[in-house]
């Protein structure tokens, strides 16, 4: 995967100013919508937001997702607006850990898709609602919503594949590690079968976390191997955000196994490569772990 440079978002911003709805003949947008069911320009903005997040530009990802939403609003077309909410705003808000924003946009998606009887987008909304409910502590109800949405999306491999990650996370929170491992193995198999490997690092990381939750004499060694694989995939893809998640999981495991110096040496360089997004959940978690590792280092020196 090509790594985006810091100048890339500016290039896209200039492009999208030239493509803004005010500068386009409304009939041009309507022709796209009639032919393809939504404005095709959104097919660039929504994926760009997700790519920017993966590359470590969380703030620019949120900004691009907002641009996608505003563009969709300007089309005055429900299907296009649901597309932006389901594939840009909702997933990016969840990825950065802004649960209040995610709640707002998920509610918008559910209301709009229900009003206009857009079943596919309503299923996405149910799944995102389930992820939110689970992350806020009501894991069983969250899982029920996730499964309801996931079942309706099973024919839609793109949306179902993304929501499989959320489902697997929730199963781990519920302590249903056997089900979680079965789910993540299916997702990894689908990933290999379709060569859609944009989530492979995160899937391997989650599998490692599930093995640790399951326990057993070989759990730590197996999880460490999976975390290294997740790191390798993230680095090959230039996906700094996935690399941080994998490095955080691995550093925490190394620290628990008495290797705090190795843990800090692994995580600190990854953290230091970020230039923005320090208020996001992942970076705050990494910083808290680094602070703990520094304290352990000081205690050891004393």
C-alpha positions as CSV (number, residue, x, y, z in Angstrom):
1,X,0.0,0.0,0.0
2,X,1.4,3.4,-0.9
3,X,2.0,5.7,2.0
4,X,0.4,9.1,1.7
5,X,2.7,12.1,2.2
6,X,1.7,15.1,4.3
7,X,1.2,17.0,1.1
8,X,-1.3,14.5,-0.3
9,X,-4.3,15.8,1.7
10,X,-3.7,19.3,0.4
11,X,-3.6,18.1,-3.2
12,X,-7.0,16.3,-2.6
13,X,-8.4,19.4,-0.9
14,X,-7.5,21.6,-3.9
15,X,-9.1,19.0,-6.2
16,X,-12.3,18.8,-4.2
17,X,-12.7,22.6,-4.2
18,X,-12.7,22.4,-7.9
19,X,-15.2,19.6,-7.7
20,X,-17.5,21.2,-5.1
21,X,-21.3,21.1,-5.8
22,X,-21.5,24.8,-6.2
23,X,-19.2,24.6,-9.2
24,X,-21.0,21.8,-10.8
25,X,-24.1,21.8,-13.0
26,X,-26.9,20.2,-10.8
27,X,-27.9,18.1,-13.8
28,X,-24.4,16.5,-13.8
29,X,-24.9,15.3,-10.2
30,X,-28.4,14.1,-11.0
31,X,-27.1,12.0,-13.9
32,X,-24.6,10.3,-11.6
33,X,-27.3,9.6,-9.1
34,X,-29.8,8.3,-11.7
35,X,-27.2,6.0,-13.2
36,X,-25.3,4.8,-10.2
37,X,-27.8,5.3,-7.3
38,X,-25.5,7.9,-5.6
39,X,-23.1,10.6,-6.6
40,X,-19.9,8.9,-7.6
41,X,-17.6,11.7,-6.2
42,X,-18.4,10.2,-2.8
43,X,-16.6,7.0,-3.9
44,X,-13.4,9.0,-3.6
45,X,-14.0,11.0,-0.5
46,X,-15.2,8.2,1.8
47,X,-12.4,5.8,1.0
48,X,-9.9,8.6,1.2
49,X,-11.0,9.3,4.8
50,X,-10.4,5.7,5.8
51,X,-7.0,5.6,4.0
52,X,-5.9,8.8,5.8
53,X,-6.8,7.3,9.1
54,X,-4.8,4.1,8.3
55,X,-1.8,6.2,7.4
56,X,-1.9,7.9,10.7
57,X,-3.6,11.2,9.8
58,X,-6.6,10.9,12.1
59,X,-7.5,14.6,12.2
60,X,-7.3,14.9,8.4
61,X,-9.4,11.7,8.1
62,X,-12.2,13.3,10.2
63,X,-12.0,16.4,8.2
64,X,-12.3,14.5,4.9
65,X,-15.2,12.5,6.3
66,X,-16.9,15.8,7.2
67,X,-16.2,17.0,3.6
68,X,-17.9,13.8,2.4
69,X,-20.9,14.4,4.5
70,X,-21.3,18.0,3.5
71,X,-20.9,17.1,-0.2
72,X,-23.6,14.4,0.3
73,X,-25.9,16.9,2.0
74,X,-25.5,19.2,-1.0
75,X,-26.8,16.5,-3.3
76,X,-30.1,16.4,-1.4
77,X,-30.1,12.6,-2.0
78,X,-30.8,10.1,0.8
79,X,-28.8,7.2,-0.6
80,X,-25.7,9.4,-1.1
81,X,-26.0,10.8,2.4
82,X,-26.3,7.3,3.8
83,X,-23.3,6.2,1.8
84,X,-21.2,9.0,3.4
85,X,-22.5,8.2,6.9
86,X,-22.0,4.5,6.7
87,X,-18.6,4.4,4.9
88,X,-17.0,7.6,6.2
89,X,-18.4,9.4,9.2
90,X,-19.5,6.4,11.4
91,X,-16.4,4.2,10.9
92,X,-14.0,7.1,11.3
93,X,-15.6,8.3,14.5
94,X,-15.4,4.8,15.8
95,X,-11.8,4.4,14.7
96,X,-10.7,7.6,16.5
97,X,-12.7,6.6,19.6
98,X,-15.0,9.6,19.5
99,X,-18.1,7.8,20.8
100,X,-20.2,10.9,21.2
101,X,-19.7,11.8,17.5
102,X,-20.2,8.2,16.5
103,X,-23.5,8.1,18.4
104,X,-24.6,11.3,16.6
105,X,-23.8,10.0,13.1
106,X,-25.2,6.5,13.8
107,X,-28.5,8.0,14.9
108,X,-28.5,10.1,11.7
109,X,-27.9,7.0,9.6
110,X,-30.6,4.9,11.3
111,X,-33.2,7.7,11.1
112,X,-32.5,8.4,7.4
113,X,-32.3,4.8,6.3
114,X,-35.5,3.9,8.2
115,X,-37.4,6.9,6.8
116,X,-36.4,6.1,3.2
117,X,-36.6,2.3,3.6
118,X,-32.9,1.8,2.7
119,X,-32.4,-1.7,4.2
120,X,-28.6,-2.0,3.5
121,X,-27.8,1.3,5.2
122,X,-30.1,0.5,8.1
123,X,-28.3,-2.8,8.6
124,X,-25.0,-0.8,8.8
125,X,-26.6,1.5,11.3
126,X,-27.7,-1.3,13.5
127,X,-24.2,-2.8,13.5
128,X,-22.6,0.5,14.3
129,X,-25.1,1.0,17.1
130,X,-24.2,-2.5,18.4
131,X,-20.5,-1.6,18.4
132,X,-21.3,1.6,20.4
133,X,-23.5,-0.2,22.9
134,X,-20.9,-2.8,23.4
135,X,-18.1,-0.3,23.9
136,X,-20.2,1.5,26.5
137,X,-20.5,-1.6,28.6
138,X,-23.8,-3.3,27.5
139,X,-22.0,-6.1,25.6
140,X,-24.8,-8.6,25.2
141,X,-27.3,-6.1,23.8
142,X,-24.5,-4.7,21.6
143,X,-23.8,-8.2,20.3
144,X,-27.5,-8.7,19.5
145,X,-27.5,-5.5,17.4
146,X,-24.2,-6.4,15.7
147,X,-25.5,-9.8,14.7
148,X,-28.8,-8.5,13.5
149,X,-27.0,-6.0,11.2
150,X,-24.3,-8.4,10.2
151,X,-26.8,-11.1,9.1
152,X,-28.5,-8.6,6.8
153,X,-25.2,-7.6,5.3
154,X,-23.8,-11.0,4.8
155,X,-24.2,-10.7,1.0
156,X,-22.4,-7.4,1.0
157,X,-18.8,-8.5,1.5
158,X,-17.4,-5.0,1.9
159,X,-19.6,-3.9,4.7
160,X,-19.9,-7.3,6.3
161,X,-16.1,-7.6,6.4
162,X,-15.6,-4.4,8.2
163,X,-18.4,-5.1,10.7
164,X,-16.8,-8.6,11.4
165,X,-14.0,-6.7,13.1
166,X,-16.5,-4.9,15.4
167,X,-18.4,-8.2,16.1
168,X,-15.2,-10.0,17.0
169,X,-14.2,-7.2,19.4
170,X,-17.6,-7.4,21.1
171,X,-17.3,-11.2,21.5
172,X,-14.0,-10.7,23.3
173,X,-15.6,-8.1,25.6
174,X,-18.3,-10.6,26.4
175,X,-15.8,-13.3,27.2
176,X,-17.0,-15.5,24.3
177,X,-13.5,-16.2,23.1
178,X,-14.3,-19.4,21.2
179,X,-16.9,-17.6,19.2
180,X,-14.6,-14.7,18.7
181,X,-11.8,-16.9,17.4
182,X,-14.1,-18.7,15.0
183,X,-15.4,-15.3,13.7
184,X,-11.9,-13.8,13.3
185,X,-10.7,-17.0,11.5
186,X,-13.6,-16.6,9.1
187,X,-12.7,-13.0,8.5
188,X,-9.0,-13.8,7.9
189,X,-10.0,-16.6,5.5
190,X,-12.3,-14.2,3.6
191,X,-9.4,-11.7,3.6
192,X,-7.1,-14.2,1.9
193,X,-9.8,-15.4,-0.5
194,X,-10.7,-12.0,-1.8
195,X,-7.2,-10.4,-1.4
196,X,-8.9,-7.6,0.5
197,X,-6.2,-7.3,3.1
198,X,-6.8,-3.7,4.3
199,X,-7.8,-5.1,7.7
200,X,-5.5,-8.1,8.0
201,X,-3.2,-6.5,10.6
202,X,-6.1,-5.6,12.9
203,X,-7.6,-9.1,12.5
204,X,-4.3,-10.8,13.4
205,X,-4.0,-8.4,16.4
206,X,-7.5,-9.1,17.6
207,X,-6.9,-12.9,17.3
208,X,-3.9,-12.5,19.5
209,X,-5.9,-10.6,22.1
210,X,-8.6,-13.2,22.1
211,X,-6.0,-16.0,22.6
212,X,-4.7,-14.0,25.7
213,X,-8.2,-13.8,27.0
214,X,-8.7,-17.5,26.5
215,X,-5.6,-18.3,28.4
216,X,-3.6,-21.5,28.4
217,X,0.1,-22.4,28.6
218,X,0.8,-21.5,25.0
219,X,-1.4,-18.4,24.8
220,X,1.3,-15.8,25.3
221,X,3.7,-17.3,22.8
222,X,0.9,-17.7,20.2
223,X,-0.3,-14.1,20.8
224,X,3.2,-12.7,20.5
225,X,3.6,-14.4,17.1
226,X,0.3,-12.9,15.9
227,X,1.2,-9.4,17.1
228,X,4.5,-9.6,15.2
229,X,2.6,-10.7,12.1
230,X,0.2,-7.8,12.5
231,X,3.2,-5.4,12.8
232,X,4.8,-6.9,9.7
233,X,1.6,-6.4,7.7
234,X,1.0,-2.9,8.9
235,X,4.6,-1.9,8.1
236,X,4.5,-3.4,4.6
237,X,1.3,-1.5,3.9
238,X,2.5,1.7,5.4
239,X,-0.5,1.7,7.7
240,X,0.8,3.6,10.7
241,X,-2.5,3.5,12.6
242,X,-2.7,-0.3,12.5
243,X,1.0,-0.5,13.3
244,X,0.4,1.5,16.5
245,X,-2.4,-0.8,17.6
246,X,-0.2,-3.9,17.0
247,X,2.8,-2.3,18.7
248,X,0.7,-1.4,21.7
249,X,-0.7,-4.9,22.1
250,X,2.8,-6.4,21.7
251,X,4.4,-3.9,24.1
252,X,1.8,-4.6,26.7
253,X,2.4,-8.4,26.4
254,X,6.2,-7.9,26.5
255,X,5.9,-5.8,29.7
256,X,3.6,-8.4,31.3
257,X,6.3,-11.0,30.6
258,X,9.0,-8.9,32.3
259,X,10.5,-7.3,29.2
260,X,9.5,-3.7,29.8
261,X,12.7,-2.3,28.1
262,X,12.0,-4.2,24.9
263,X,8.4,-3.0,25.1
264,X,9.3,0.6,25.3
265,X,12.0,0.2,22.5
266,X,9.3,-1.2,20.3
267,X,6.4,1.2,21.0
268,X,8.2,4.6,21.4
269,X,9.5,4.9,17.8
270,X,6.0,4.1,16.4
271,X,4.4,6.7,18.6
272,X,7.0,9.3,17.7
273,X,6.1,9.0,14.0
274,X,2.7,10.6,14.6
275,X,2.2,14.3,13.8
276,X,-1.4,14.6,14.8
277,X,-4.3,12.8,16.4
278,X,-2.9,12.8,19.9
279,X,-6.4,13.1,21.4
280,X,-7.6,9.9,19.7
281,X,-8.2,6.8,21.8
282,X,-5.3,4.7,20.3
283,X,-2.7,7.4,20.8
284,X,-3.8,8.1,24.4
285,X,-3.7,4.4,25.2
286,X,-0.2,4.2,23.7
287,X,1.0,7.3,25.6
288,X,-0.4,5.9,28.9
289,X,1.5,2.6,28.3
290,X,4.7,4.4,27.5
291,X,4.3,6.4,30.7
292,X,3.9,3.2,32.7
293,X,6.9,1.7,31.0
294,X,9.0,4.8,31.9
295,X,8.0,4.4,35.5
296,X,9.0,0.8,35.5
297,X,12.3,1.8,33.9
298,X,12.9,4.4,36.7
299,X,12.0,1.9,39.4
300,X,14.4,-0.6,37.9
301,X,17.2,1.9,37.8
302,X,16.6,2.9,41.4
